[in-house]
Amino acid sequence: MGSDAVLRNSMVWLAVAAAITGLYTLSWKKMGITYLFGMLAICGVVLPDWDNLDRGVSRWCTVVTGDGMARATPVTATRFKMYPIKLLLYGAVYGFAFCKWWSFITS
Protein backbone atom coordinates (compact mmCIF):
# COMPACT_ATOMS: atom_id res chain seq x y z
CA MET A 1 0.00 0.00 0.00
CA GLY A 2 1.45 3.35 -1.03
CA SER A 3 1.79 6.42 1.16
CA ASP A 4 -1.25 8.03 -0.46
CA ALA A 5 -3.44 5.05 0.38
CA VAL A 6 -2.13 4.97 3.96
CA LEU A 7 -2.80 8.69 4.37
CA ARG A 8 -6.29 8.35 2.89
CA ASN A 9 -7.19 5.38 5.12
CA SER A 10 -5.80 7.13 8.18
CA MET A 11 -7.86 10.24 7.49
CA VAL A 12 -11.06 8.21 6.99
CA TRP A 13 -10.56 6.36 10.27
CA LEU A 14 -9.76 9.63 11.99
CA ALA A 15 -13.02 11.14 10.74
CA VAL A 16 -14.89 8.10 12.11
CA ALA A 17 -13.10 8.43 15.48
CA ALA A 18 -13.86 12.16 15.63
CA ALA A 19 -17.53 11.53 14.81
CA ILE A 20 -17.79 8.86 17.52
CA THR A 21 -16.10 11.21 20.01
CA GLY A 22 -18.54 13.98 19.08
CA LEU A 23 -21.55 11.68 19.47
CA TYR A 24 -20.30 10.28 22.78
CA THR A 25 -19.41 13.61 24.38
CA LEU A 26 -22.02 15.75 22.58
CA SER A 27 -19.39 18.45 22.12
CA TRP A 28 -18.27 20.08 18.89
CA LYS A 29 -15.17 21.36 20.64
CA LYS A 30 -14.04 17.90 21.76
CA MET A 31 -14.77 16.51 18.32
CA GLY A 32 -12.67 19.25 16.73
CA ILE A 33 -9.81 18.72 19.19
CA THR A 34 -9.92 14.99 18.46
CA TYR A 35 -9.70 15.66 14.74
CA LEU A 36 -6.85 18.17 15.19
CA PHE A 37 -4.92 15.81 17.50
CA GLY A 38 -5.42 12.96 15.02
CA MET A 39 -4.25 15.03 12.05
CA LEU A 40 -1.09 16.05 13.90
CA ALA A 41 -0.47 12.41 14.86
CA ILE A 42 -1.02 11.23 11.28
CA CYS A 43 1.28 13.96 9.94
CA GLY A 44 3.97 12.91 12.38
CA VAL A 45 3.88 9.26 11.30
CA VAL A 46 2.82 9.16 7.64
CA LEU A 47 4.24 12.32 6.08
CA PRO A 48 7.88 12.66 7.21
CA ASP A 49 10.71 11.95 4.82
CA TRP A 50 11.44 8.45 6.12
CA ASP A 51 14.42 8.06 3.81
CA ASN A 52 16.12 10.84 5.74
CA LEU A 53 14.79 9.91 9.21
CA ASP A 54 15.48 6.19 8.77
CA ARG A 55 18.96 6.70 10.18
CA GLY A 56 20.36 7.11 13.64
CA VAL A 57 18.96 10.09 15.56
CA SER A 58 22.38 11.74 15.74
CA ARG A 59 22.43 11.97 11.91
CA TRP A 60 18.94 13.48 11.40
CA CYS A 61 20.25 17.03 11.06
CA THR A 62 22.98 16.26 8.53
CA VAL A 63 22.28 16.97 4.89
CA VAL A 64 22.23 13.93 2.61
CA THR A 65 22.13 14.13 -1.17
CA GLY A 66 20.16 11.71 -3.31
CA ASP A 67 23.30 9.79 -4.27
CA GLY A 68 24.49 9.67 -0.67
CA MET A 69 21.12 8.38 0.50
CA ALA A 70 21.11 5.65 -2.11
CA ARG A 71 24.48 4.41 -0.83
CA ALA A 72 23.68 4.92 2.87
CA THR A 73 20.30 3.19 3.02
CA PRO A 74 20.12 -0.40 1.87
CA VAL A 75 16.82 -1.64 0.46
CA THR A 76 14.95 -3.52 3.18
CA ALA A 77 11.57 -5.21 3.32
CA THR A 78 10.44 -3.21 6.37
CA ARG A 79 9.45 0.42 6.25
CA PHE A 80 10.91 1.44 9.59
CA LYS A 81 14.18 0.54 11.23
CA MET A 82 13.80 0.24 14.96
CA TYR A 83 16.28 2.58 16.61
CA PRO A 84 15.79 2.65 20.41
CA ILE A 85 16.21 6.43 20.73
CA LYS A 86 13.77 7.09 17.88
CA LEU A 87 11.20 4.77 19.50
CA LEU A 88 11.73 6.50 22.84
CA LEU A 89 11.25 9.96 21.31
CA TYR A 90 8.12 8.97 19.40
CA GLY A 91 6.73 7.12 22.41
CA ALA A 92 7.31 10.07 24.72
CA VAL A 93 5.81 12.65 22.36
CA TYR A 94 2.78 10.59 21.35
CA GLY A 95 2.27 9.24 24.87
CA PHE A 96 2.22 12.74 26.35
CA ALA A 97 -0.11 14.01 23.62
CA PHE A 98 -2.44 11.04 24.05
CA CYS A 99 -2.60 11.56 27.85
CA LYS A 100 -3.42 15.26 27.40
CA TRP A 101 -6.07 14.43 24.76
CA TRP A 102 -7.61 11.72 26.95
CA SER A 103 -7.78 13.98 30.01
CA PHE A 104 -9.45 16.67 27.88
CA ILE A 105 -11.99 14.26 26.38
CA THR A 106 -12.93 12.66 29.71
CA SER A 107 -13.31 15.99 31.53
DSSP file (Angstrom, degrees, kcal/mol; ACC not computed):
  #  RESIDUE AA STRUCTURE BP1 BP2  ACC     N-H-->O    O-->H-N    N-H-->O    O-->H-N    TCO  KAPPA ALPHA  PHI   PSI    X-CA   Y-CA   Z-CA
    1    1 A M              0   0    0      0, 0.0     0, 0.0     0, 0.0     0, 0.0   0.000 360.0 360.0 360.0 129.7    0.0    0.0    0.0
    2    2 A G     >  -     0   0    0      1,-0.1     4,-2.1     4,-0.0     5,-0.2  -0.184 360.0-102.1 -76.3 170.7    1.4    3.4   -1.0
    3    3 A S  H  > S+     0   0    0      1,-0.2     4,-2.6     2,-0.2     5,-0.2   0.851 121.1  55.6 -62.4 -35.4    1.8    6.4    1.2
    4    4 A D  H  > S+     0   0    0      2,-0.2     4,-2.5     1,-0.2    -1,-0.2   0.914 108.6  47.0 -64.8 -41.5   -1.3    8.0   -0.5
    5    5 A A  H  > S+     0   0    0      2,-0.2     4,-2.7     1,-0.2     5,-0.2   0.892 112.6  49.7 -67.4 -39.0   -3.4    5.1    0.4
    6    6 A V  H  X S+     0   0    0     -4,-2.1     4,-2.5     2,-0.2    -2,-0.2   0.924 112.7  47.3 -64.6 -44.2   -2.1    5.0    4.0
    7    7 A L  H  X S+     0   0    0     -4,-2.6     4,-2.3     2,-0.2    -2,-0.2   0.920 113.1  48.7 -62.5 -44.5   -2.8    8.7    4.4
    8    8 A R  H  X S+     0   0    0     -4,-2.5     4,-2.0     2,-0.2    -2,-0.2   0.932 113.4  46.1 -62.2 -47.2   -6.3    8.4    2.9
    9    9 A N  H  X S+     0   0    0     -4,-2.7     4,-2.4     1,-0.2     5,-0.2   0.896 112.0  51.9 -64.0 -39.8   -7.2    5.4    5.1
   10   10 A S  H  X S+     0   0    0     -4,-2.5     4,-2.0    -5,-0.2    -1,-0.2   0.902 109.9  48.7 -62.7 -41.3   -5.8    7.1    8.2
   11   11 A M  H  X S+     0   0    0     -4,-2.3     4,-2.1     2,-0.2    -1,-0.2   0.867 110.4  50.9 -69.2 -35.5   -7.9   10.2    7.5
   12   12 A V  H  X S+     0   0    0     -4,-2.0     4,-2.0     2,-0.2    -2,-0.2   0.944 112.5  45.8 -65.4 -46.8  -11.1    8.2    7.0
   13   13 A W  H  X S+     0   0    0     -4,-2.4     4,-2.4     1,-0.2    -2,-0.2   0.840 111.0  53.9 -66.6 -31.3  -10.6    6.4   10.3
   14   14 A L  H  X S+     0   0    0     -4,-2.0     4,-2.8    -5,-0.2    -1,-0.2   0.913 106.7  51.0 -66.1 -42.5   -9.8    9.6   12.0
   15   15 A A  H  X S+     0   0    0     -4,-2.1     4,-2.3     2,-0.2    -2,-0.2   0.896 111.0  49.0 -61.6 -39.5  -13.0   11.1   10.7
   16   16 A V  H  X S+     0   0    0     -4,-2.0     4,-2.5     2,-0.2    -2,-0.2   0.927 112.2  48.1 -64.3 -44.9  -14.9    8.1   12.1
   17   17 A A  H  X S+     0   0    0     -4,-2.4     4,-2.3     1,-0.2    -2,-0.2   0.893 112.1  49.2 -63.6 -39.8  -13.1    8.4   15.5
   18   18 A A  H  X S+     0   0    0     -4,-2.8     4,-2.5     2,-0.2    -1,-0.2   0.901 111.1  49.9 -66.7 -40.0  -13.9   12.2   15.6
   19   19 A A  H  X S+     0   0    0     -4,-2.3     4,-2.4    -5,-0.2    -2,-0.2   0.916 111.5  48.1 -64.1 -42.8  -17.5   11.5   14.8
   20   20 A I  H  X S+     0   0    0     -4,-2.5     4,-2.5     2,-0.2    -2,-0.2   0.907 111.8  50.3 -64.5 -40.8  -17.8    8.9   17.5
   21   21 A T  H  X S+     0   0    0     -4,-2.3     4,-2.6     2,-0.2     5,-0.3   0.913 111.2  49.1 -62.2 -42.6  -16.1   11.2   20.0
   22   22 A G  H  X>S+     0   0    0     -4,-2.5     4,-1.6     1,-0.2     5,-0.6   0.892 113.4  46.0 -64.4 -40.3  -18.5   14.0   19.1
   23   23 A L  H  <5S+     0   0    0     -4,-2.4    -2,-0.2     2,-0.2    -1,-0.2   0.880 115.2  46.9 -69.7 -37.6  -21.5   11.7   19.5
   24   24 A Y  H  <5S+     0   0    0     -4,-2.5    -2,-0.2    -5,-0.2    -1,-0.2   0.909 124.5  29.7 -71.1 -42.6  -20.3   10.3   22.8
   25   25 A T  H  <5S-     0   0    0     -4,-2.6    -2,-0.2    -5,-0.2    -1,-0.2   0.616  93.2-137.9 -93.9 -13.4  -19.4   13.6   24.4
   26   26 A L  T  <5 +     0   0    0     -4,-1.6     2,-0.4    -5,-0.3    -3,-0.2   0.891  62.7 125.0  55.1  42.8  -22.0   15.8   22.6
   27   27 A S     >< -     0   0    0     -5,-0.6     4,-1.6    -6,-0.3    -1,-0.2  -0.983  52.0-163.6-137.6 123.2  -19.4   18.4   22.1
   28   28 A W  H  > S+     0   0    0     -2,-0.4     4,-2.6     2,-0.2     5,-0.2   0.863  96.3  56.3 -68.1 -35.9  -18.3   20.1   18.9
   29   29 A K  H  > S+     0   0    0      2,-0.2     4,-2.5     1,-0.2     5,-0.2   0.928 108.3  45.2 -63.7 -46.1  -15.2   21.4   20.6
   30   30 A K  H  > S+     0   0    0      1,-0.2     4,-2.1     2,-0.2    -1,-0.2   0.847 112.8  52.0 -68.0 -33.1  -14.0   17.9   21.8
   31   31 A M  H  X S+     0   0    0     -4,-1.6     4,-2.2     2,-0.2    -2,-0.2   0.920 111.3  47.0 -67.3 -42.5  -14.8   16.5   18.3
   32   32 A G  H  X S+     0   0    0     -4,-2.6     4,-2.6     2,-0.2    -2,-0.2   0.896 111.7  50.0 -65.4 -40.8  -12.7   19.2   16.7
   33   33 A I  H  X S+     0   0    0     -4,-2.5     4,-3.0     2,-0.2     5,-0.2   0.891 109.9  51.9 -64.5 -39.0   -9.8   18.7   19.2
   34   34 A T  H  X S+     0   0    0     -4,-2.1     4,-2.4     2,-0.2    -2,-0.2   0.917 111.5  46.5 -62.2 -43.2   -9.9   15.0   18.5
   35   35 A Y  H  X S+     0   0    0     -4,-2.2     4,-2.4     2,-0.2    -2,-0.2   0.919 114.2  47.4 -66.1 -42.9   -9.7   15.7   14.7
   36   36 A L  H  X S+     0   0    0     -4,-2.6     4,-2.3     2,-0.2    -2,-0.2   0.929 113.0  48.2 -63.7 -46.3   -6.9   18.2   15.2
   37   37 A F  H  X S+     0   0    0     -4,-3.0     4,-2.2     1,-0.2    -2,-0.2   0.914 112.9  49.3 -59.7 -43.6   -4.9   15.8   17.5
   38   38 A G  H  X S+     0   0    0     -4,-2.4     4,-2.8    -5,-0.2    -2,-0.2   0.895 109.2  51.0 -65.0 -40.8   -5.4   13.0   15.0
   39   39 A M  H  X S+     0   0    0     -4,-2.4     4,-2.7     2,-0.2    -1,-0.2   0.908 111.1  48.3 -64.3 -41.1   -4.3   15.0   12.1
   40   40 A L  H  X S+     0   0    0     -4,-2.3     4,-1.6     2,-0.2    -1,-0.2   0.900 113.0  48.6 -65.2 -39.3   -1.1   16.0   13.9
   41   41 A A  H  X S+     0   0    0     -4,-2.2     4,-1.0     2,-0.2    -2,-0.2   0.914 112.6  47.6 -66.0 -42.5   -0.5   12.4   14.9
   42   42 A I  H >X>S+     0   0    0     -4,-2.8     4,-3.2     1,-0.2     5,-0.7   0.921 111.0  51.6 -64.1 -43.3   -1.0   11.2   11.3
   43   43 A C  H 3<5S+     0   0    0     -4,-2.7     4,-0.5     1,-0.2    -1,-0.2   0.836 108.1  53.0 -63.3 -31.6    1.3   14.0    9.9
   44   44 A G  H 3<5S+     0   0    0     -4,-1.6    -1,-0.2    -5,-0.2    -2,-0.2   0.729 121.4  29.1 -75.6 -21.7    4.0   12.9   12.4
   45   45 A V  H <<5S+     0   0    0     -4,-1.0    -2,-0.2    -3,-0.7    -3,-0.2   0.824 127.6  33.0-105.1 -43.1    3.9    9.3   11.3
   46   46 A V  T  <5S+     0   0    0     -4,-3.2    -3,-0.2    -5,-0.2     4,-0.2   0.861 116.4  46.2 -88.5 -37.5    2.8    9.2    7.6
   47   47 A L  S   <S+     0   0    0     -5,-0.7    -3,-0.1    -4,-0.5    -1,-0.1   0.694  78.8 106.3 -89.3 -19.7    4.2   12.3    6.1
   48   48 A P  S    S-     0   0    0      0, 0.0     2,-1.6     0, 0.0     3,-0.1  -0.135  83.7-100.2 -61.2 159.6    7.9   12.7    7.2
   49   49 A D    >>  -     0   0    0      1,-0.2     4,-2.2     2,-0.1     3,-0.9  -0.634  42.3-175.9 -77.1  90.1   10.7   12.0    4.8
   50   50 A W  H 3> S+     0   0    0     -2,-1.6     4,-1.5     1,-0.3    -1,-0.2   0.754  76.3  65.5 -68.2 -23.6   11.4    8.5    6.1
   51   51 A D  H 34 S+     0   0    0      2,-0.2    -1,-0.3     1,-0.2    -2,-0.1   0.896 111.1  36.7 -62.7 -37.0   14.4    8.1    3.8
   52   52 A N  H <4 S+     0   0    0     -3,-0.9    -2,-0.2     1,-0.2    -1,-0.2   0.886 121.2  44.6 -79.9 -40.7   16.1   10.8    5.7
   53   53 A L  H  < S+     0   0    0     -4,-2.2     2,-0.9     1,-0.2    -2,-0.2   0.531  88.4  89.2 -83.4  -5.8   14.8    9.9    9.2
   54   54 A D  S  < S+     0   0    0     -4,-1.5     2,-0.3    -5,-0.2    -1,-0.2  -0.175  79.1  78.5 -86.7  44.6   15.5    6.2    8.8
   55   55 A R  S    S-     0   0    0     -2,-0.9    28,-0.1    -3,-0.2     5,-0.1  -0.766  99.6 -59.0-133.6 178.9   19.0    6.7   10.2
   56   56 A G    >   -     0   0    0     -2,-0.3     3,-1.8     1,-0.1     4,-0.2  -0.312  50.2-117.0 -61.4 149.1   20.4    7.1   13.6
   57   57 A V  G >  S+     0   0    0      1,-0.3     3,-1.6     2,-0.2     4,-0.3   0.842 112.8  62.7 -59.8 -34.7   19.0   10.1   15.6
   58   58 A S  G 3  S+     0   0    0      1,-0.3    -1,-0.3     2,-0.1     3,-0.2   0.697 104.6  48.6 -65.9 -17.1   22.4   11.7   15.7
   59   59 A R  G X  S+     0   0    0     -3,-1.8     3,-0.8     1,-0.1    -1,-0.3   0.303  80.4  98.2-105.1   8.8   22.4   12.0   11.9
   60   60 A W  T <  S+     0   0    0     -3,-1.6    -1,-0.1     1,-0.2    -2,-0.1   0.842  84.0  48.9 -64.9 -33.4   18.9   13.5   11.4
   61   61 A C  T 3  S+     0   0    0     -4,-0.3     2,-0.3    -3,-0.2    -1,-0.2   0.515  89.2  99.3 -88.5  -4.6   20.3   17.0   11.1
   62   62 A T  S <  S-     0   0    0     -3,-0.8     2,-0.3     1,-0.1    -3,-0.0  -0.613  78.2-116.0 -84.2 144.0   23.0   16.3    8.5
   63   63 A V        -     0   0    0     -2,-0.3     2,-0.4     1,-0.0    -2,-0.1  -0.604  31.0-169.7 -80.6 134.1   22.3   17.0    4.9
   64   64 A V        -     0   0    0     -2,-0.3     2,-0.1     4,-0.0   -12,-0.0  -0.992  11.4-142.8-127.3 129.2   22.2   13.9    2.6
   65   65 A T     >  -     0   0    0     -2,-0.4     4,-2.4     1,-0.1     5,-0.2  -0.334  32.2-102.7 -80.5 169.7   22.1   14.1   -1.2
   66   66 A G  H  > S+     0   0    0      1,-0.2     4,-1.8     2,-0.2     5,-0.1   0.891 123.4  47.1 -60.3 -41.6   20.2   11.7   -3.3
   67   67 A D  H  > S+     0   0    0      2,-0.2     4,-1.6     1,-0.2    -1,-0.2   0.901 112.2  50.0 -67.6 -40.8   23.3    9.8   -4.3
   68   68 A G  H  > S+     0   0    0      1,-0.2     4,-2.2     2,-0.2    -2,-0.2   0.862 110.1  50.7 -65.6 -35.9   24.5    9.7   -0.7
   69   69 A M  H  X S+     0   0    0     -4,-2.4     4,-2.4     2,-0.2    -1,-0.2   0.873 106.0  55.2 -70.2 -36.6   21.1    8.4    0.5
   70   70 A A  H  < S+     0   0    0     -4,-1.8    -1,-0.2     1,-0.2    -2,-0.2   0.881 114.9  39.7 -64.0 -36.6   21.1    5.6   -2.1
   71   71 A R  H  < S+     0   0    0     -4,-1.6    -2,-0.2     1,-0.1    -1,-0.2   0.853 117.3  49.2 -77.7 -35.2   24.5    4.4   -0.8
   72   72 A A  H  < S+     0   0    0     -4,-2.2    -2,-0.2     1,-0.2    -3,-0.2   0.824 106.3  56.0 -78.0 -32.0   23.7    4.9    2.9
   73   73 A T  S  < S-     0   0    0     -4,-2.4    -1,-0.2    -5,-0.1     2,-0.1  -0.879  73.7-151.8-109.2 109.5   20.3    3.2    3.0
   74   74 A P        -     0   0    0      0, 0.0     2,-0.5     0, 0.0    -3,-0.1  -0.433  32.7 -98.6 -72.7 153.7   20.1   -0.4    1.9
   75   75 A V        +     0   0    0     -2,-0.1     2,-0.3    -5,-0.1    -5,-0.0  -0.604  51.4 178.0 -74.3 123.0   16.8   -1.6    0.5
   76   76 A T        -     0   0    0     -2,-0.5    -3,-0.0     2,-0.2     0, 0.0  -0.841  39.1-125.1-124.4 162.9   14.9   -3.5    3.2
   77   77 A A  S    S+     0   0    0     -2,-0.3     2,-0.2     2,-0.0    -1,-0.1   0.757  90.7  73.5 -78.0 -24.8   11.6   -5.2    3.3
   78   78 A T  S    S-     0   0    0      1,-0.1    -2,-0.2     2,-0.0     3,-0.1  -0.590  72.3-143.0 -92.0 153.9   10.4   -3.2    6.4
   79   79 A R  S    S+     0   0    0     -2,-0.2     2,-0.4     1,-0.1    -1,-0.1   0.869  83.5  42.2 -80.7 -37.7    9.5    0.4    6.3
   80   80 A F        -     0   0    0      2,-0.0     2,-0.4   -26,-0.0    -1,-0.1  -0.901  68.2-145.2-116.2 137.6   10.9    1.4    9.6
   81   81 A K        -     0   0    0     -2,-0.4     2,-1.2    -3,-0.1   -26,-0.1  -0.835  28.6-124.1 -92.1 139.3   14.2    0.5   11.2
   82   82 A M        +     0   0    0     -2,-0.4     3,-0.1     4,-0.1   -28,-0.0  -0.702  34.7 174.4 -92.2  94.4   13.8    0.2   15.0
   83   83 A Y     >  -     0   0    0     -2,-1.2     4,-2.4     1,-0.1     5,-0.2  -0.864  30.1-137.8 -94.4 130.1   16.3    2.6   16.6
   84   84 A P  H  > S+     0   0    0      0, 0.0     4,-2.3     0, 0.0     5,-0.1   0.876 101.8  48.4 -58.9 -40.2   15.8    2.7   20.4
   85   85 A I  H  > S+     0   0    0      2,-0.2     4,-2.7     1,-0.2     5,-0.2   0.907 111.4  50.2 -68.7 -39.6   16.2    6.4   20.7
   86   86 A K  H  > S+     0   0    0      2,-0.2     4,-2.7     1,-0.2     5,-0.2   0.921 111.8  48.1 -63.5 -42.9   13.8    7.1   17.9
   87   87 A L  H  X S+     0   0    0     -4,-2.4     4,-2.7     1,-0.2    -2,-0.2   0.896 111.9  50.4 -63.0 -39.9   11.2    4.8   19.5
   88   88 A L  H  X S+     0   0    0     -4,-2.3     4,-2.5    -5,-0.2    -2,-0.2   0.922 111.9  47.1 -64.2 -44.7   11.7    6.5   22.8
   89   89 A L  H  X S+     0   0    0     -4,-2.7     4,-2.6     2,-0.2     5,-0.2   0.949 115.6  44.1 -62.3 -49.5   11.3   10.0   21.3
   90   90 A Y  H  X S+     0   0    0     -4,-2.7     4,-2.7     1,-0.2     5,-0.4   0.911 114.5  50.4 -62.9 -41.9    8.1    9.0   19.4
   91   91 A G  H  X S+     0   0    0     -4,-2.7     4,-2.2    -5,-0.2     5,-0.2   0.907 112.3  46.8 -62.3 -42.2    6.7    7.1   22.4
   92   92 A A  H  X S+     0   0    0     -4,-2.5     4,-2.3    -5,-0.2     5,-0.2   0.936 116.0  43.6 -66.3 -46.7    7.3   10.1   24.7
   93   93 A V  H  X S+     0   0    0     -4,-2.6     4,-2.3    -5,-0.2    -2,-0.2   0.956 120.6  39.4 -65.4 -50.7    5.8   12.7   22.4
   94   94 A Y  H  X S+     0   0    0     -4,-2.7     4,-2.5    -5,-0.2    -1,-0.2   0.845 115.1  53.4 -71.2 -32.3    2.8   10.6   21.4
   95   95 A G  H  X S+     0   0    0     -4,-2.2     4,-2.3    -5,-0.4    -1,-0.2   0.933 111.3  45.5 -65.1 -45.6    2.3    9.2   24.9
   96   96 A F  H  X S+     0   0    0     -4,-2.3     4,-2.3    -5,-0.2    -2,-0.2   0.927 114.8  47.9 -62.3 -45.4    2.2   12.7   26.3
   97   97 A A  H  X S+     0   0    0     -4,-2.3     4,-2.6    -5,-0.2    -2,-0.2   0.903 111.6  50.2 -63.6 -41.0   -0.1   14.0   23.6
   98   98 A F  H  X S+     0   0    0     -4,-2.5     4,-2.8     2,-0.2    -1,-0.2   0.906 110.2  50.1 -65.5 -40.3   -2.4   11.0   24.0
   99   99 A C  H  X S+     0   0    0     -4,-2.3     4,-2.4     2,-0.2    -2,-0.2   0.917 112.4  47.0 -63.1 -43.0   -2.6   11.6   27.8
  100  100 A K  H  X S+     0   0    0     -4,-2.3     4,-1.9     2,-0.2    -2,-0.2   0.919 114.1  47.6 -64.1 -42.8   -3.4   15.3   27.4
  101  101 A W  H  X S+     0   0    0     -4,-2.6     4,-2.6     2,-0.2    -2,-0.2   0.923 112.5  49.2 -63.1 -44.3   -6.1   14.4   24.8
  102  102 A W  H  X S+     0   0    0     -4,-2.8     4,-2.4     1,-0.2    -2,-0.2   0.907 110.2  49.8 -65.0 -41.7   -7.6   11.7   27.0
  103  103 A S  H  X S+     0   0    0     -4,-2.4     4,-0.6     1,-0.2    -1,-0.2   0.864 112.8  48.5 -65.4 -34.0   -7.8   14.0   30.0
  104  104 A F  H  < S+     0   0    0     -4,-1.9     3,-0.5    -5,-0.2    -2,-0.2   0.915 112.9  46.9 -69.8 -42.7   -9.5   16.7   27.9
  105  105 A I  H  < S+     0   0    0     -4,-2.6    -2,-0.2     1,-0.2    -1,-0.2   0.886 113.9  46.8 -68.1 -38.3  -12.0   14.3   26.4
  106  106 A T  H  <        0   0    0     -4,-2.4    -1,-0.2     1,-0.2    -2,-0.2   0.575 360.0 360.0 -82.8  -7.5  -12.9   12.7   29.7
  107  107 A S     <        0   0    0     -4,-0.6    -1,-0.2    -3,-0.5    -2,-0.1   0.485 360.0 360.0 -82.1 360.0  -13.3   16.0   31.5
